[in-house]
Amino acid sequence: MRIIKNIIIQLFYFTVGMIAGAFLFYFVMEYQHNKLNLVEVPKVVGLNSEEAALVVKKARLNPEIVGSGKVIGTYPRTGMKVLEGRRVEIYCFNFNVERFINRLVGVSKDFAEDVLKDLGLKYSFSYIAYSKDTGRILSVYTRGDSVYLLVDKGERKRYFMITDFRGMDVEKATEQFKSMGIPFQVIGNGKVVVDQSPPPGTVSDRMVLITK
């Protein structure tokens, strides 16, 4: 019974701690938002450029009209939290698409897709392994009425020329892999390499050593 009582007490304190931590996190985030003077980008789609500019100014932001006619989108997008006084580009029916899409380089794929949907533009994504910044737009170009975006899908693999490690001490072989940055796996608990995959003379991005 004493053990059960101790467990119940520990669970009680753990639950209280979790709740207190959640409240603390909430109040810290609210404090940071207020401290940074964050404001929300208002919805102006469908208004004319003059009306939209007034709405954005009332939200304590700096409007910049791009094109003319009815508003079809903004950058940053409606509902985003931004610093007070930030410039908000208001894209109207007649605007320079090239100027707009060039600003998508470096933003996330999800954000770019949302904006392109809002603007009613045709688009497609291609992917390439480039860096650790997965999901970022690397480049953008247009062809006809379509927008093509190249997206980073992760770090490029490094390939190495594999030499013969058979007969080598396992520790020396693994130290060599580590120094070269080659991913490897050791099978067995032996101290000597008796076989390897891939074989010597091939190119690979990883190495498997079989020991005995």
C-alpha positions as CSV (number, residue, x, y, z in Angstrom):
1,M,0.0,0.0,0.0
2,R,2.8,2.4,0.8
3,I,4.4,1.8,-2.6
4,I,1.0,2.5,-4.3
5,K,0.6,5.6,-2.2
6,N,4.0,6.9,-3.2
7,I,3.3,6.2,-6.9
8,I,0.0,8.2,-6.7
9,I,1.8,11.1,-5.0
10,Q,4.5,11.1,-7.7
11,L,1.9,11.0,-10.5
12,F,0.0,13.9,-8.8
13,Y,3.1,16.1,-8.6
14,F,4.1,15.1,-12.2
15,T,0.6,16.2,-13.4
16,V,0.7,19.5,-11.5
17,G,4.2,20.2,-12.9
18,M,3.0,19.5,-16.5
19,I,0.0,21.9,-16.1
20,A,2.1,24.6,-14.5
21,G,4.7,24.2,-17.2
22,A,2.0,24.6,-19.9
23,F,0.7,27.8,-18.3
24,L,4.2,29.2,-17.9
25,F,4.9,28.5,-21.6
26,Y,1.7,30.2,-22.7
27,F,2.3,33.3,-20.6
28,V,5.9,33.5,-21.8
29,M,4.8,33.3,-25.5
30,E,2.1,36.0,-24.9
31,Y,4.7,38.2,-23.2
32,Q,7.1,37.8,-26.2
33,H,4.3,38.6,-28.7
34,N,3.4,41.8,-26.8
35,K,7.1,42.7,-26.3
36,L,7.8,42.3,-30.0
37,N,4.7,44.3,-31.0
38,L,3.4,41.6,-33.4
39,V,0.3,42.4,-35.4
40,E,-1.8,40.3,-37.8
41,V,-1.9,40.9,-41.5
42,P,-5.5,41.8,-42.3
43,K,-7.7,40.3,-45.0
44,V,-7.9,42.6,-48.0
45,V,-8.5,40.2,-50.9
46,G,-11.3,41.5,-53.1
47,L,-10.9,45.2,-52.1
48,N,-9.5,47.8,-54.5
49,S,-6.0,48.9,-53.9
50,E,-6.9,52.2,-52.1
51,E,-9.2,50.5,-49.7
52,A,-6.7,47.7,-49.0
53,A,-4.0,50.3,-48.3
54,L,-6.2,52.0,-45.7
55,V,-7.0,48.7,-44.0
56,V,-3.3,47.7,-43.8
57,K,-2.3,51.1,-42.4
58,K,-5.0,50.8,-39.7
59,A,-3.4,47.5,-38.7
60,R,-0.1,49.5,-38.1
61,L,1.6,48.0,-41.2
62,N,3.2,49.7,-44.2
63,P,1.3,48.9,-47.5
64,E,3.0,48.7,-50.9
65,I,0.7,48.4,-53.9
66,V,1.9,46.1,-56.7
67,G,-0.2,46.3,-59.9
68,S,-3.7,47.8,-60.1
69,G,-7.3,46.8,-59.7
70,K,-8.8,44.3,-57.2
71,V,-6.5,42.8,-54.6
72,I,-5.8,39.1,-55.2
73,G,-3.2,38.5,-52.5
74,T,-0.7,39.9,-50.1
75,Y,2.9,39.1,-48.9
76,P,3.1,38.3,-46.0
77,R,-0.2,36.4,-46.2
78,T,-3.5,37.1,-44.5
79,G,-3.5,36.1,-40.8
80,M,0.3,35.9,-40.4
81,K,1.9,37.5,-37.3
82,V,4.5,40.1,-38.3
83,L,6.3,43.0,-36.6
84,E,4.4,46.3,-36.4
85,G,5.5,48.6,-39.2
86,R,6.5,45.8,-41.6
87,R,6.0,46.3,-45.3
88,V,3.1,44.4,-46.7
89,E,3.0,44.0,-50.5
90,I,-0.6,44.1,-51.8
91,Y,-0.8,42.3,-55.2
92,C,-3.6,43.5,-57.4
93,F,-5.1,42.0,-60.5
94,N,-2.6,43.5,-62.9
95,F,0.8,42.9,-61.4
96,N,4.3,41.7,-62.4
97,V,4.3,37.9,-61.8
98,E,8.1,37.7,-62.3
99,R,8.7,40.2,-59.5
100,F,6.4,38.3,-57.2
101,I,7.7,34.8,-57.7
102,N,11.4,35.8,-57.3
103,R,10.5,36.6,-53.7
104,L,9.6,32.9,-53.1
105,V,13.2,31.8,-53.2
106,G,14.2,30.8,-49.7
107,V,10.7,30.4,-48.3
108,S,9.2,27.0,-47.3
109,K,7.4,24.9,-49.9
110,D,4.2,24.9,-47.9
111,F,4.2,28.7,-47.7
112,A,4.9,29.1,-51.4
113,E,2.2,26.7,-52.3
114,D,-0.4,28.5,-50.2
115,V,0.5,31.8,-51.8
116,L,0.4,30.5,-55.3
117,K,-3.0,28.9,-54.6
118,D,-4.3,32.2,-53.3
119,L,-3.2,34.0,-56.4
120,G,-4.7,31.4,-58.7
121,L,-1.4,30.6,-60.4
122,K,-0.5,27.3,-62.0
123,Y,2.6,25.7,-60.5
124,S,4.6,22.5,-60.1
125,F,7.4,21.4,-57.9
126,S,10.6,19.5,-58.7
127,Y,13.0,18.2,-56.0
128,I,16.7,17.9,-55.6
129,A,18.9,16.9,-52.6
130,Y,21.0,20.0,-51.9
131,S,21.4,20.8,-48.2
132,K,20.0,20.2,-44.7
133,D,17.4,22.9,-45.2
134,T,14.7,20.5,-46.3
135,G,11.6,21.9,-47.9
136,R,13.0,25.3,-48.9
137,I,12.5,26.8,-52.4
138,L,15.9,26.9,-54.2
139,S,14.9,28.6,-57.4
140,V,11.8,29.7,-59.3
141,Y,11.1,30.3,-63.0
142,T,8.1,30.7,-65.3
143,R,7.1,29.2,-68.6
144,G,4.0,30.5,-70.2
145,D,1.4,30.9,-67.5
146,S,2.9,28.3,-65.2
147,V,5.4,28.6,-62.3
148,Y,8.0,26.0,-61.7
149,L,9.7,25.7,-58.3
150,L,12.8,23.7,-57.3
151,V,12.6,22.4,-53.8
152,D,15.4,21.2,-51.5
153,K,14.6,17.6,-50.4
154,G,17.5,17.2,-48.0
155,E,21.3,16.8,-47.7
156,R,23.1,15.4,-50.7
157,K,24.7,12.0,-50.2
158,R,28.4,11.8,-50.4
159,Y,29.9,9.0,-52.4
160,F,33.4,7.5,-51.9
161,M,35.7,5.1,-53.8
162,I,35.8,2.0,-51.6
163,T,39.2,0.4,-51.0
164,D,40.0,-3.0,-49.6
165,F,39.5,-3.3,-45.8
166,R,39.7,-7.1,-45.6
167,G,42.3,-8.2,-43.1
168,M,42.4,-4.8,-41.4
169,D,41.9,-4.3,-37.7
170,V,38.3,-3.3,-37.1
171,E,39.1,-0.3,-34.9
172,K,41.6,1.1,-37.5
173,A,39.0,0.7,-40.3
174,T,36.2,2.4,-38.3
175,E,38.5,5.3,-37.3
176,Q,39.3,5.8,-41.0
177,F,35.5,5.8,-41.9
178,K,34.9,8.4,-39.1
179,S,37.6,10.7,-40.3
180,M,36.3,10.6,-43.9
181,G,32.7,10.9,-42.8
182,I,31.6,7.6,-44.4
183,P,28.5,6.0,-42.8
184,F,29.3,2.4,-41.8
185,Q,27.9,-0.6,-40.1
186,V,29.9,-3.4,-38.4
187,I,28.5,-6.9,-38.3
188,G,29.9,-9.3,-35.8
189,N,32.1,-8.9,-32.7
190,G,35.4,-9.9,-34.2
191,K,38.5,-7.7,-34.3
192,V,39.4,-8.4,-37.9
193,V,37.5,-7.5,-41.1
194,V,36.9,-10.7,-43.1
195,D,34.6,-9.3,-45.7
196,Q,33.0,-6.1,-46.8
197,S,30.1,-4.7,-48.8
198,P,30.4,-3.1,-51.4
199,P,33.6,-4.8,-52.7
200,P,36.8,-2.9,-53.3
201,G,36.9,-0.6,-56.4
202,T,33.2,0.4,-56.3
203,V,31.6,3.7,-55.4
204,S,29.2,3.9,-52.5
205,D,27.7,6.3,-49.9
206,R,28.1,3.7,-47.0
207,M,30.1,0.7,-45.9
208,V,29.3,-2.6,-44.2
209,L,32.2,-4.5,-42.5
210,I,31.9,-8.2,-41.6
211,T,34.2,-9.2,-38.8
212,K,35.4,-12.4,-37.2
